[in-house]
Amino acid sequence: MKRPSDVPRPAAGHGATAPKNPLSPKKLLQSKWTAVRPLNREKHFAVVRVIEPIPPATRIDQVELQAVHSNRSFLLHWRELKDGTRWRQGWV
């Protein structure tokens, strides 16, 4: 039987990936996002509002994103920001 210390691990910098910080709805306000596929020349967005649920005891479900270029706003389920094929965190 192998002990945990006997299990080989990739060396840092050689294929090892750092654990990603989990996305928390409580820390979304004023966060910045980049659309992977821009639409209408809108690529960079900021979370301007976290929609509080009714009743307040339930979980946060939606956020309001605002385009930096046009100031157009729209609602989005915050979990959709986890989709790496559509969104990148920060302004890339």
N, C-alpha and C positions, 0 to 999 in steps of 0.2 A: 504494500500500500504506500502510495506517495504522500509525502507531507507537503503542505502548501509551499514550503520553501524550496522543494525539489521541482516544482512546476516551472518550466521555462517561460520567461516573460520577454517581450520585445524590448530592446534597449531604447532609451529615450532618443528621439530624433530618427529612429530607424523603423518607420511604419507604425510607431505608437501614436495613438490619437489621444489628445487631452480630453477629459470628460467635459462635455458641454454643460454650461449653466442651464438649468431648467428655466423655461419661460414662465414667469409668474404674473398673473393678471394684476396683482397689487403694484407691480413696478413698471407697468406699461405706459403710464401717463408721461408724456413728453419724450417717449422713446422714438428713435428714428429708424426708418425702414426703406429699403430699395426694392422696387419691383424688378423681378428677373426679366419680364417682358413688358416694357413700357407701352402704355396706351395713350394716345393723344399727347405725346411728348411729355407725359408725366411719369417720372421715374422715382423721384424722392418724395417720401411722405413722413409725416410726424403724427403721433397719436396726440390728439388735442383734447379728447374727452373719453373717459371710461364710463360706460352706461351702467348706472346703478340698477340692479334688478328690483322688481316688485314681487313679492315682499323682500325686504332687505336681508333676510336670513338665507336666501338662495345665493348661488354663486354668480359672479360676474360673467356675462356671456358675450357682450358686444363692446366694441370700441369705435370711436369715430376717428378716421384717418383723414388728414388734410394734405393735399398735394402742395409742395413748396412752390412749384412753377405757376400754378393757376389758382391756388387757394380753394379748389373744388374739394368738397368734403363728401364722405360716404361712410356708411356703417358697415362693419365687418365683424364676424365672429372672431374673437381674439385667438382661438385655437388655429385658425387658418394661417396665422403668421408663422406657425411652426412648419408649414409646408415649404421646404427648401427649394422646390421646383418653381415656386411663385414669389417668395419673399426672402430677402437677405437682411439680417439685422445690421443697422448702421447705414450710413450713406456711402455706398461703394462706387 
